[in-house]
Amino acid sequence: MTDYRKLFDLTGKTAVVLGAASGIGKSSAEALASLGARVLCADRTLEGADTTAAAIREQGGSATAAGCDAADRADVEALAAKALAEFQHVDIAVTTPGLNIRKTILDYTDEDLDRVINLNIKGTVWFFQAFGRIMVQQQGGSLIACSSVRAVTIEPGLAIYGSTKAAIGLLVKGFASEVGRSGVRVNAIAPSIAETALTGAFKQRPDIYNLYAGHTVFNRWSSADEVATAVAYLASDAASYISGSTLFVDGGWTAVDGPPTGLTQLAR
């Protein structure tokens, strides 16, 4: 009989998490470490990455830190080299940074467009290249990127951001098709609304906060931990036959067409 608990165990695995200073990246690093992985926490702010790594070590986990700007190709390549030198083998590589400049298409400047594309699309490609080469060489590994519900459902001012998140889903499919025979898996998560430091401002606007909560079937925002569990799953051997997929962690946002109103009346 298969030992299903062991499939989720990451003991002996090595992992890199880019964006580990806060939010989903931080929770992902914590989740992977708590399941036994040795984690290299990376972020544009080295201090933030080091804080996450220190907290993991305080809980008995194994973690180190590195600075890395996900929108800088040389930085990403240097991070991959550091991970290989530190671990000799990279089993899991997760990238979570993303940028949204909320403007209509008519209002977008060249600078806005470059900033969003450089981080969201080019940054993902650079990450896949740097860590994909390592994993192809070692004949195995799990790459995980971060898409969004905005890849498939949109509102005014999010077209550019959403298009980059849709692109990530196709990058995942394409790269999975290219490296699968080398034993490398490539997937993405697609969160909807998660309570993080970056979304804290929404709590100051209860009207908007509650409106977004109402788009989920649970009528609430997720925690970053609830998204991180999906990352841990895709990283583990429990997902050994999953590649080229985007796992939506959206509280049913994409399952319903608008807020589920009128349910009480209909049930009577």
RARAMO-V302556 format. One record per residue. N is the residue number from 1. RES is the residue in one letter. PHI is phi as a letter, one per 40 degrees, with the letter a starting at -180 (NA if undefined). OMEGA is omega as a letter, one per 20 degrees, with the letter a starting at -180 (999 if undefined). D_CENTER is the distance of its C-alpha to the mean C-alpha in whole Angstrom. Layout:
n={N	N}
res={RES	RES}
phi={PHI	PHI}
omega={OMEGA	OMEGA}
d_center={D_CENTER	D_CENTER}
//
This chain:
n={1	2	3	4	5	6	7	8	9	10	11	12	13	14	15	16	17	18	19	20	21	22	23	24	25	26	27	28	29	30	31	32	33	34	35	36	37	38	39	40	41	42	43	44	45	46	47	48	49	50	51	52	53	54	55	56	57	58	59	60	61	62	63	64	65	66	67	68	69	70	71	72	73	74	75	76	77	78	79	80	81	82	83	84	85	86	87	88	89	90	91	92	93	94	95	96	97	98	99	100	101	102	103	104	105	106	107	108	109	110	111	112	113	114	115	116	117	118	119	120	121	122	123	124	125	126	127	128	129	130	131	132	133	134	135	136	137	138	139	140	141	142	143	144	145	146	147	148	149	150	151	152	153	154	155	156	157	158	159	160	161	162	163	164	165	166	167	168	169	170	171	172	173	174	175	176	177	178	179	180	181	182	183	184	185	186	187	188	189	190	191	192	193	194	195	196	197	198	199	200	201	202	203	204	205	206	207	208	209	210	211	212	213	214	215	216	217	218	219	220	221	222	223	224	225	226	227	228	229	230	231	232	233	234	235	236	237	238	239	240	241	242	243	244	245	246	247	248	249	250	251	252	253	254	255	256	257	258	259	260	261	262	263	264	265	266	267	268}
res={M	T	D	Y	R	K	L	F	D	L	T	G	K	T	A	V	V	L	G	A	A	S	G	I	G	K	S	S	A	E	A	L	A	S	L	G	A	R	V	L	C	A	D	R	T	L	E	G	A	D	T	T	A	A	A	I	R	E	Q	G	G	S	A	T	A	A	G	C	D	A	A	D	R	A	D	V	E	A	L	A	A	K	A	L	A	E	F	Q	H	V	D	I	A	V	T	T	P	G	L	N	I	R	K	T	I	L	D	Y	T	D	E	D	L	D	R	V	I	N	L	N	I	K	G	T	V	W	F	F	Q	A	F	G	R	I	M	V	Q	Q	Q	G	G	S	L	I	A	C	S	S	V	R	A	V	T	I	E	P	G	L	A	I	Y	G	S	T	K	A	A	I	G	L	L	V	K	G	F	A	S	E	V	G	R	S	G	V	R	V	N	A	I	A	P	S	I	A	E	T	A	L	T	G	A	F	K	Q	R	P	D	I	Y	N	L	Y	A	G	H	T	V	F	N	R	W	S	S	A	D	E	V	A	T	A	V	A	Y	L	A	S	D	A	A	S	Y	I	S	G	S	T	L	F	V	D	G	G	W	T	A	V	D	G	P	P	T	G	L	T	Q	L	A	R}
phi={NA	c	c	c	c	c	c	c	c	b	d	g	c	b	a	b	b	c	h	c	c	a	f	c	c	c	c	c	c	c	c	c	c	c	c	h	c	c	b	c	c	b	a	c	c	d	c	c	c	c	c	c	c	c	c	c	c	c	c	g	c	b	a	b	b	a	c	a	c	c	c	b	d	c	c	c	c	c	c	c	c	c	c	c	c	c	b	g	a	b	c	b	b	b	b	b	c	a	b	b	b	c	a	c	d	c	c	c	c	d	c	d	c	c	c	c	c	c	c	c	c	c	d	c	c	c	c	c	c	c	c	c	c	c	c	c	c	c	g	i	i	b	b	b	b	b	c	a	c	c	c	b	b	b	a	d	g	b	c	c	d	c	c	c	c	c	c	c	c	c	c	c	c	c	c	d	c	c	b	d	c	c	g	c	b	b	a	a	b	b	c	b	b	b	c	b	c	c	b	d	c	c	c	c	b	d	c	c	d	c	c	c	d	c	c	c	c	c	f	a	c	c	c	c	c	c	c	c	c	c	c	c	c	c	c	c	c	c	b	c	b	b	a	g	b	b	c	c	b	b	g	g	d	c	c	b	c	g	d	c	c	g	c	c	c	c	c	c}
omega={r	r	a	r	a	a	a	a	a	r	a	r	r	a	r	r	r	a	a	a	a	r	a	r	r	a	r	r	r	a	a	r	a	r	r	a	r	a	r	a	a	r	r	r	a	a	r	r	a	r	r	a	r	r	r	r	r	r	r	a	a	a	r	a	r	r	r	r	a	r	a	a	a	r	a	r	r	r	r	r	r	a	a	r	a	a	a	a	a	a	a	r	a	r	a	a	r	a	r	r	a	r	r	r	a	a	a	r	r	r	r	a	r	a	a	a	a	a	a	a	a	r	r	r	a	r	r	a	a	a	r	r	r	a	r	r	a	r	r	r	a	r	a	r	a	r	a	r	r	r	a	r	a	r	a	r	a	a	a	r	a	a	r	r	r	r	r	r	r	r	r	r	a	a	r	a	a	a	a	a	r	r	a	r	a	a	r	r	r	r	r	a	a	r	r	r	a	a	a	a	a	r	r	r	a	a	r	a	a	r	r	r	a	r	r	r	r	a	r	r	r	r	r	r	a	r	a	r	r	r	a	r	a	r	a	r	r	r	a	a	a	r	a	a	r	a	a	r	a	r	r	a	a	r	a	a	a	a	r	a	r	a	a	r	a	a	a	999}
d_center={33	29	28	25	24	24	21	18	20	18	21	22	19	17	13	12	9	9	9	10	13	12	10	7	7	10	10	8	11	13	13	13	16	17	17	19	17	18	15	15	13	13	13	15	17	19	20	17	16	19	19	16	18	21	20	19	22	24	23	24	21	21	19	19	18	18	18	16	15	13	15	18	18	21	19	16	19	20	17	17	21	21	18	21	24	23	22	24	21	17	16	12	10	6	5	4	7	9	13	15	19	20	23	25	25	29	28	25	27	26	25	22	21	21	19	16	17	17	13	11	13	15	13	11	14	15	12	13	17	17	15	16	20	20	19	21	24	23	23	20	16	13	10	7	5	3	7	9	12	14	14	17	18	19	22	24	22	19	20	19	15	15	17	14	11	14	14	11	12	15	14	12	16	18	16	16	20	21	20	20	24	23	21	17	15	12	10	7	6	8	8	12	13	12	14	13	16	15	16	19	21	21	23	25	26	26	27	24	22	24	24	20	21	23	21	20	22	22	23	20	17	14	14	10	12	12	8	8	11	9	7	11	12	11	11	15	18	18	16	18	19	16	15	15	13	11	10	11	11	13	16	18	18	18	21	23	25	25	25	27	31	34	33	36	38	38	38	41}
//
